[in-house]
Amino acid sequence: MGTGKVDAGCIFCQIIAGQIPSTTVSDGDDYRAIRDVNPQAPTHILIVPRDHYADVCEVEDAGLLGRLFQAAASVAKSEGLDSGFRLVVNTGAQAGQTVFHLHIHLLGGRSMHWPPG
């Protein structure tokens, strides 16, 4: 279970707290996986840690990062993304991060191109 770090003004902290509705795909002790409200692929799910970390650089617990990626793989399997999927972690505004609470984008259901952006 998380340490309880929360940012009251953070939309993901509010979703985790049940203050903002979301479509939950999977729940774990350390995370919640929700459908993105502005999907960029047929399947677009966000894996969000329950504790607030602005970005991946704030996480000192390598085990937590591993569990988040394991959760993403498990969700991808349950969503039937056997032919492939992409995991994206944006860190900082220049990289496209718009919500400053660490989250992993799980994208699938269509062909992905490289380079991504």
C-alpha positions in Angstrom: 0.0 0.0 0.0 1.2 3.5 -0.7 2.5 6.0 1.8 -0.4 8.3 1.4 1.3 11.2 -0.5 -1.5 13.3 -1.9 -1.7 16.7 -3.8 -5.3 18.0 -3.2 -5.1 20.0 -6.4 -4.1 17.1 -8.6 -6.7 15.6 -10.9 -5.3 12.1 -10.5 -5.2 12.3 -6.7 -8.9 13.4 -6.9 -9.7 10.4 -9.1 -7.9 8.0 -6.8 -9.9 9.6 -3.8 -13.2 9.0 -5.7 -13.9 12.8 -6.0 -13.8 12.7 -9.8 -15.5 9.8 -11.7 -13.4 7.6 -13.9 -13.7 4.3 -15.6 -11.5 1.9 -13.6 -10.0 -1.0 -15.5 -7.9 -2.5 -12.7 -7.1 -1.7 -9.1 -4.1 -2.7 -7.1 -2.5 -1.8 -3.8 -0.2 0.7 -5.4 -2.1 1.8 -8.5 -5.4 2.4 -10.3 -5.7 1.8 -14.1 -8.3 4.0 -15.8 -9.5 4.7 -19.3 -8.2 8.0 -20.7 -11.0 10.5 -21.3 -9.2 11.7 -24.4 -8.0 8.5 -26.0 -5.2 8.6 -28.6 -5.7 5.0 -29.7 -8.6 2.5 -29.6 -7.2 1.3 -26.2 -5.8 4.1 -24.1 -5.4 3.3 -20.4 -3.5 5.2 -17.7 -1.7 3.3 -14.9 -1.6 5.8 -12.1 0.2 5.3 -8.7 -2.0 5.9 -5.7 0.7 8.1 -4.2 1.4 11.4 -5.7 4.8 11.7 -7.5 5.1 14.6 -10.0 7.0 12.5 -12.4 9.2 9.4 -12.6 12.3 11.3 -11.3 10.6 11.6 -7.9 10.1 7.9 -7.3 12.9 6.4 -5.2 11.2 3.0 -4.9 12.4 0.9 -7.8 9.9 -1.8 -6.7 7.0 0.6 -7.2 8.1 1.3 -10.8 8.4 -2.4 -11.4 4.9 -3.0 -10.1 3.5 -0.2 -12.2 5.0 -1.7 -15.4 3.8 -5.2 -14.3 0.3 -3.8 -13.9 0.5 -2.2 -17.4 1.5 -5.6 -18.9 -1.3 -7.3 -17.0 -3.9 -4.8 -18.2 -2.6 -5.1 -21.8 -3.1 -8.8 -21.6 -6.6 -8.5 -20.1 -7.5 -6.0 -22.9 -6.4 -8.5 -25.6 -3.5 -6.5 -26.9 -1.6 -9.6 -27.9 -0.4 -8.2 -31.2 1.4 -5.3 -29.4 1.1 -2.2 -27.4 3.1 0.9 -26.4 3.9 2.2 -22.9 4.7 5.9 -22.6 5.9 7.9 -19.6 6.1 11.6 -20.3 8.4 13.4 -17.9 8.3 17.2 -17.9 6.4 19.8 -20.0 8.9 19.6 -22.9 8.2 15.8 -23.2 4.4 16.4 -23.3 3.5 15.8 -19.7 0.3 17.8 -18.9 -0.7 16.2 -15.6 2.1 16.3 -13.1 1.3 13.1 -11.4 3.3 10.1 -12.7 1.3 7.9 -15.0 2.0 5.3 -17.7 0.0 5.5 -20.9 -0.9 2.1 -22.3 -1.8 2.5 -26.0 -2.9 -0.3 -28.3 -5.5 -1.5 -30.8 -3.8 0.1 -33.8 -0.5 0.2 -35.6 2.1 2.4 -33.9 4.7 4.3 -35.9 8.3 5.3 -35.1 9.6 7.8 -34.2 6.6 8.7 -32.1 7.0 12.4 -32.0 
